[in-house]
Amino acid sequence: MWKFNQIKAVSIVTIAILLPLTKAFATNHSLMNENLQSSEQYCLVETDQISFCSNQNLSGKIIISKLPLFIPVKLSNGTTAFRLMATITNQTGKTIIGAKVEAWFDTEGKAQITFLIKERLIYKDTSSLEYSHLIRSDVPKNQSLYRALWNAYYGSEKPVIILKLKEVSFEKNQ
C-alpha cells in the first residue's frame, strides 16, 4: 500500500511539472503557424510585371507568396537542420512558368534565402513543395542563416519572416 501511494505521489508531481511545459510548447508551435500565415505576401500584377505588393489581402490579378514548409529536422548523422520552401499561388489568369521569391529571417536583411520556382502554374494553381531547401547547422557558409532560422523557430520573441516576390515569368502567346 505504501509503495502504491509513493508511486501515485511521484506520478502526480511528474504530471504537475510536465503539463506546463507541454502547454508552453503547444503555445510556441501555434505562434509559429500564426507567424507563417502573417508572412504571406500578395502582389498585384499588371502587364506581366509586379506592380504592388502587400501583406494585406488584395483583389484582382494577384500572386500569393507563402512559406508553408519550415520545419526542424535531425539528419541520420545527428546534425540538425531546417527544411523550408516557399510557394506561390497564381490568381492572375495567365500561366506562370517561373518565379523567384526571397525570404528574410532577420531585420538587417543578412539572413536570407532565395527560392526559385520552376513550375508551370495555370490559373488558381499553387506551386509544389517537392524541391525544398535544407539548411544544415554543420555548413560554415550557412551559419548566420541557420542561427536566424533557429531564432525564428525556437526564439521566444516574435520572429522576423519577410517574403518578397522578386521576379515572375509568364508564358508567351496568351
Phi and psi restraints in degrees (value plus and minus 20) as a CYANA .aco file:
   2 TRP   PHI     -83.4   -43.4
   2 TRP   PSI     -60.6   -20.6
   3 LYS   PHI     -83.5   -43.5
   3 LYS   PSI     -58.8   -18.8
   4 PHE   PHI     -82.8   -42.8
   4 PHE   PSI     -63.3   -23.3
   5 ASN   PHI     -86.4   -46.4
   5 ASN   PSI     -56.2   -16.2
   6 GLN   PHI     -87.0   -47.0
   6 GLN   PSI     -63.9   -23.9
   7 ILE   PHI     -83.9   -43.9
   7 ILE   PSI     -61.0   -21.0
   8 LYS   PHI     -82.4   -42.4
   8 LYS   PSI     -63.9   -23.9
   9 ALA   PHI     -84.4   -44.4
   9 ALA   PSI     -63.0   -23.0
  10 VAL   PHI     -83.7   -43.7
  10 VAL   PSI     -60.5   -20.5
  11 SER   PHI     -83.1   -43.1
  11 SER   PSI     -63.2   -23.2
  12 ILE   PHI     -84.5   -44.5
  12 ILE   PSI     -62.5   -22.5
  13 VAL   PHI     -84.6   -44.6
  13 VAL   PSI     -62.8   -22.8
  14 THR   PHI     -81.3   -41.3
  14 THR   PSI     -65.8   -25.8
  15 ILE   PHI     -83.6   -43.6
  15 ILE   PSI     -60.3   -20.3
  16 ALA   PHI     -82.9   -42.9
  16 ALA   PSI     -52.0   -12.0
  17 ILE   PHI    -100.4   -60.4
  17 ILE   PSI     -63.3   -23.3
  18 LEU   PHI     -97.3   -57.3
  18 LEU   PSI     -49.5    -9.5
  19 LEU   PHI     -79.7   -39.7
  19 LEU   PSI     -68.0   -28.0
  20 PRO   PHI     -82.8   -42.8
  20 PRO   PSI     -55.1   -15.1
  21 LEU   PHI     -85.1   -45.1
  21 LEU   PSI     -60.2   -20.2
  22 THR   PHI     -83.6   -43.6
  22 THR   PSI     -62.6   -22.6
  23 LYS   PHI     -84.2   -44.2
  23 LYS   PSI     -60.4   -20.4
  24 ALA   PHI     -83.8   -43.8
  24 ALA   PSI     -61.7   -21.7
  25 PHE   PHI     -84.6   -44.6
  25 PHE   PSI     -64.1   -24.1
  26 ALA   PHI     -83.6   -43.6
  26 ALA   PSI     -59.9   -19.9
  27 THR   PHI     -84.2   -44.2
  27 THR   PSI     -64.8   -24.8
  28 ASN   PHI     -81.6   -41.6
  28 ASN   PSI     -61.1   -21.1
  29 HIS   PHI     -87.1   -47.1
  29 HIS   PSI     -59.6   -19.6
  30 SER   PHI     -88.4   -48.4
  30 SER   PSI     -53.1   -13.1
  31 LEU   PHI     -83.2   -43.2
  31 LEU   PSI     -57.4   -17.4
  32 MET   PHI     -81.8   -41.8
  32 MET   PSI     -65.4   -25.4
  33 ASN   PHI     -81.7   -41.7
  33 ASN   PSI     -60.5   -20.5
  34 GLU   PHI     -83.4   -43.4
  34 GLU   PSI     -61.3   -21.3
  35 ASN   PHI     -86.7   -46.7
  35 ASN   PSI     -56.9   -16.9
  36 LEU   PHI     -85.7   -45.7
  36 LEU   PSI     -60.2   -20.2
  37 GLN   PHI     -87.4   -47.4
  37 GLN   PSI     -55.3   -15.3
  38 SER   PHI     -94.2   -54.2
  38 SER   PSI     -33.2     6.8
  39 SER   PHI    -107.7   -67.7
  39 SER   PSI     -20.2    19.8
  40 GLU   PHI     -80.0   -40.0
  40 GLU   PSI     125.7   165.7
  41 GLN   PHI    -147.8  -107.8
  41 GLN   PSI     116.5   156.5
  42 TYR   PHI    -133.3   -93.3
  42 TYR   PSI     103.3   143.3
  43 CYS   PHI    -139.7   -99.7
  43 CYS   PSI     107.7   147.7
  44 LEU   PHI    -103.9   -63.9
  44 LEU   PSI     113.3   153.3
  45 VAL   PHI    -135.5   -95.5
  45 VAL   PSI     107.9   147.9
  46 GLU   PHI    -150.7  -110.7
  46 GLU   PSI     112.7   152.7
  47 THR   PHI      26.4    66.4
  47 THR   PSI      31.5    71.5
  48 ASP   PHI      43.2    83.2
  48 ASP   PSI      -2.6    37.4
  49 GLN   PHI    -148.1  -108.1
  49 GLN   PSI     128.8   168.8
  50 ILE   PHI     -94.8   -54.8
  50 ILE   PSI     100.7   140.7
  51 SER   PHI    -124.2   -84.2
  51 SER   PSI     -50.3   -10.3
  52 PHE   PHI    -178.7  -138.7
  52 PHE   PSI     118.6   158.6
  53 CYS   PHI    -148.6  -108.6
  53 CYS   PSI     127.5   167.5
  54 SER   PHI    -173.4  -133.4
  54 SER   PSI     139.7   179.7
  55 ASN   PHI    -104.8   -64.8
  55 ASN   PSI     -29.3    10.7
  56 GLN   PHI    -109.5   -69.5
  56 GLN   PSI     128.2   168.2
  57 ASN   PHI     -83.2   -43.2
  57 ASN   PSI     107.5   147.5
  58 LEU   PHI    -130.8   -90.8
  58 LEU   PSI     140.5   180.5
  59 SER   PHI    -137.1   -97.1
  59 SER   PSI     141.5   181.5
  60 GLY   PHI      87.4   127.4
  60 GLY   PSI    -172.4  -132.4
  61 LYS   PHI    -102.1   -62.1
  61 LYS   PSI      78.7   118.7
  62 ILE   PHI    -147.6  -107.6
  62 ILE   PSI     141.3   181.3
  63 ILE   PHI    -143.7  -103.7
  63 ILE   PSI     109.1   149.1
  64 ILE   PHI    -125.2   -85.2
  64 ILE   PSI     103.2   143.2
  65 SER   PHI    -121.5   -81.5
  65 SER   PSI     115.4   155.4
  66 LYS   PHI    -158.1  -118.1
  66 LYS   PSI     144.3   184.3
  67 LEU   PHI    -143.2  -103.2
  67 LEU   PSI      54.5    94.5
  68 PRO   PHI     -99.2   -59.2
  68 PRO   PSI     -36.3     3.7
  69 LEU   PHI    -136.3   -96.3
  69 LEU   PSI      89.0   129.0
  70 PHE   PHI    -173.6  -133.6
  70 PHE   PSI      69.9   109.9
  71 ILE   PHI    -153.8  -113.8
  71 ILE   PSI     126.4   166.4
  72 PRO   PHI    -100.3   -60.3
  72 PRO   PSI     124.1   164.1
  73 VAL   PHI    -155.4  -115.4
  73 VAL   PSI     135.1   175.1
  74 LYS   PHI    -138.5   -98.5
  74 LYS   PSI     102.0   142.0
  75 LEU   PHI     -98.2   -58.2
  75 LEU   PSI     146.3   186.3
  76 SER   PHI     -82.0   -42.0
  76 SER   PSI     -45.2    -5.2
  77 ASN   PHI    -109.1   -69.1
  77 ASN   PSI     -14.5    25.5
  78 GLY   PHI      73.6   113.6
  78 GLY   PSI     -27.1    12.9
  79 THR   PHI     -90.4   -50.4
  79 THR   PSI     119.2   159.2
  80 THR   PHI    -113.0   -73.0
  80 THR   PSI     132.5   172.5
  81 ALA   PHI    -177.7  -137.7
  81 ALA   PSI     152.2   192.2
  82 PHE   PHI    -144.8  -104.8
  82 PHE   PSI     115.3   155.3
  83 ARG   PHI    -126.3   -86.3
  83 ARG   PSI     107.1   147.1
  84 LEU   PHI    -167.5  -127.5
  84 LEU   PSI     133.5   173.5
  85 MET   PHI    -179.7  -139.7
  85 MET   PSI     121.4   161.4
  86 ALA   PHI    -117.2   -77.2
  86 ALA   PSI     134.9   174.9
  87 THR   PHI    -150.4  -110.4
  87 THR   PSI     139.8   179.8
  88 ILE   PHI    -146.6  -106.6
  88 ILE   PSI     129.9   169.9
  89 THR   PHI    -137.5   -97.5
  89 THR   PSI     107.0   147.0
  90 ASN   PHI    -109.8   -69.8
  90 ASN   PSI      92.7   132.7
  91 GLN   PHI    -140.2  -100.2
  91 GLN   PSI       7.1    47.1
  92 THR   PHI    -112.6   -72.6
  92 THR   PSI     -38.4     1.6
  93 GLY   PHI      67.3   107.3
  93 GLY   PSI     -25.9    14.1
  94 LYS   PHI    -133.0   -93.0
  94 LYS   PSI     148.8   188.8
  95 THR   PHI    -115.1   -75.1
  95 THR   PSI     106.0   146.0
  96 ILE   PHI    -112.0   -72.0
  96 ILE   PSI     117.2   157.2
  97 ILE   PHI    -132.3   -92.3
  97 ILE   PSI     -25.2    14.8
  98 GLY   PHI     158.7   198.7
  98 GLY   PSI     137.4   177.4
  99 ALA   PHI    -177.4  -137.4
  99 ALA   PSI     141.7   181.7
 100 LYS   PHI    -148.4  -108.4
 100 LYS   PSI     104.8   144.8
 101 VAL   PHI    -141.1  -101.1
 101 VAL   PSI     111.4   151.4
 102 GLU   PHI    -127.6   -87.6
 102 GLU   PSI     124.5   164.5
 103 ALA   PHI    -148.1  -108.1
 103 ALA   PSI     114.6   154.6
 104 TRP   PHI    -133.0   -93.0
 104 TRP   PSI     123.3   163.3
 105 PHE   PHI    -144.8  -104.8
 105 PHE   PSI      -0.5    39.5
 106 ASP   PHI    -172.1  -132.1
 106 ASP   PSI     147.3   187.3
 107 THR   PHI     -99.8   -59.8
 107 THR   PSI     -42.1    -2.1
 108 GLU   PHI    -102.0   -62.0
 108 GLU   PSI     -34.6     5.4
 109 GLY   PHI      60.5   100.5
 109 GLY   PSI      -6.1    33.9
 110 LYS   PHI    -105.8   -65.8
 110 LYS   PSI     -56.1   -16.1
 111 ALA   PHI    -111.7   -71.7
 111 ALA   PSI      70.8   110.8
 112 GLN   PHI    -154.4  -114.4
 112 GLN   PSI     140.3   180.3
 113 ILE   PHI    -161.0  -121.0
 113 ILE   PSI     125.5   165.5
 114 THR   PHI    -130.7   -90.7
 114 THR   PSI     107.6   147.6
 115 PHE   PHI    -124.7   -84.7
 115 PHE   PSI     105.5   145.5
 116 LEU   PHI    -121.0   -81.0
 116 LEU   PSI     104.0   144.0
 117 ILE   PHI    -126.7   -86.7
 117 ILE   PSI      90.8   130.8
 118 LYS   PHI    -133.5   -93.5
 118 LYS   PSI      38.2    78.2
 119 GLU   PHI    -147.3  -107.3
 119 GLU   PSI     136.4   176.4
 120 ARG   PHI    -112.3   -72.3
 120 ARG   PSI      95.7   135.7
 121 LEU   PHI    -137.0   -97.0
 121 LEU   PSI      95.7   135.7
 122 ILE   PHI    -101.2   -61.2
 122 ILE   PSI     157.2   197.2
 123 TYR   PHI     -76.1   -36.1
 123 TYR   PSI     112.5   152.5
 124 LYS   PHI      47.0    87.0
 124 LYS   PSI       0.2    40.2
 125 ASP   PHI    -119.3   -79.3
 125 ASP   PSI     131.4   171.4
 126 THR   PHI    -139.8   -99.8
 126 THR   PSI     119.0   159.0
 127 SER   PHI     -86.5   -46.5
 127 SER   PSI     138.1   178.1
 128 SER   PHI    -109.0   -69.0
 128 SER   PSI     151.2   191.2
 129 LEU   PHI    -124.1   -84.1
 129 LEU   PSI      -3.9    36.1
 130 GLU   PHI     -80.2   -40.2
 130 GLU   PSI     -61.0   -21.0
 131 TYR   PHI    -128.2   -88.2
 131 TYR   PSI      84.9   124.9
 132 SER   PHI    -137.8   -97.8
 132 SER   PSI     149.9   189.9
 133 HIS   PHI    -120.7   -80.7
 133 HIS   PSI     122.8   162.8
 134 LEU   PHI    -137.2   -97.2
 134 LEU   PSI      91.7   131.7
 135 ILE   PHI    -121.2   -81.2
 135 ILE   PSI      89.3   129.3
 136 ARG   PHI    -113.6   -73.6
 136 ARG   PSI     129.1   169.1
 137 SER   PHI     -96.3   -56.3
 137 SER   PSI     -38.2     1.8
 138 ASP   PHI    -117.2   -77.2
 138 ASP   PSI      -9.4    30.6
 139 VAL   PHI    -123.2   -83.2
 139 VAL   PSI      91.4   131.4
 140 PRO   PHI     -75.6   -35.6
 140 PRO   PSI     -56.4   -16.4
 141 LYS   PHI     -84.7   -44.7
 141 LYS   PSI     -46.3    -6.3
 142 ASN   PHI    -119.4   -79.4
 142 ASN   PSI     -10.2    29.8
 143 GLN   PHI     -79.8   -39.8
 143 GLN   PSI     -66.4   -26.4
 144 SER   PHI     -86.7   -46.7
 144 SER   PSI     -59.1   -19.1
 145 LEU   PHI     -87.1   -47.1
 145 LEU   PSI     -62.7   -22.7
 146 TYR   PHI     -81.1   -41.1
 146 TYR   PSI     -63.6   -23.6
 147 ARG   PHI     -82.7   -42.7
 147 ARG   PSI     -60.7   -20.7
 148 ALA   PHI     -85.4   -45.4
 148 ALA   PSI     -59.8   -19.8
 149 LEU   PHI     -85.5   -45.5
 149 LEU   PSI     -61.5   -21.5
 150 TRP   PHI     -81.0   -41.0
 150 TRP   PSI     -65.9   -25.9
 151 ASN   PHI     -83.8   -43.8
 151 ASN   PSI     -59.0   -19.0
 152 ALA   PHI     -87.1   -47.1
 152 ALA   PSI     -56.3   -16.3
 153 TYR   PHI    -104.3   -64.3
 153 TYR   PSI     -65.4   -25.4
 154 TYR   PHI    -123.9   -83.9
 154 TYR   PSI     -36.1     3.9
 155 GLY   PHI     -81.9   -41.9
 155 GLY   PSI     133.7   173.7
 156 SER   PHI    -102.1   -62.1
 156 SER   PSI     -43.5    -3.5
 157 GLU   PHI    -101.5   -61.5
 157 GLU   PSI     144.6   184.6
 158 LYS   PHI     -87.8   -47.8
 158 LYS   PSI     103.9   143.9
 159 PRO   PHI     -92.9   -52.9
 159 PRO   PSI     136.4   176.4
 160 VAL   PHI    -114.9   -74.9
 160 VAL   PSI      94.2   134.2
 161 ILE   PHI    -154.6  -114.6
 161 ILE   PSI      91.8   131.8
 162 ILE   PHI    -142.6  -102.6
 162 ILE   PSI     105.2   145.2
 163 LEU   PHI    -126.2   -86.2
 163 LEU   PSI     121.8   161.8
 164 LYS   PHI    -159.3  -119.3
 164 LYS   PSI     104.0   144.0
 165 LEU   PHI     -99.8   -59.8
 165 LEU   PSI      91.1   131.1
 166 LYS   PHI    -111.2   -71.2
 166 LYS   PSI     -60.5   -20.5
 167 GLU   PHI    -163.8  -123.8
 167 GLU   PSI     131.1   171.1
 168 VAL   PHI    -165.7  -125.7
 168 VAL   PSI     118.8   158.8
 169 SER   PHI    -139.2   -99.2
 169 SER   PSI     111.5   151.5
 170 PHE   PHI    -125.9   -85.9
 170 PHE   PSI     132.6   172.6
 171 GLU   PHI     -89.1   -49.1
 171 GLU   PSI     116.8   156.8
 172 LYS   PHI     -95.2   -55.2
 172 LYS   PSI     148.7   188.7
 173 ASN   PHI      44.4    84.4
 173 ASN   PSI      24.4    64.4
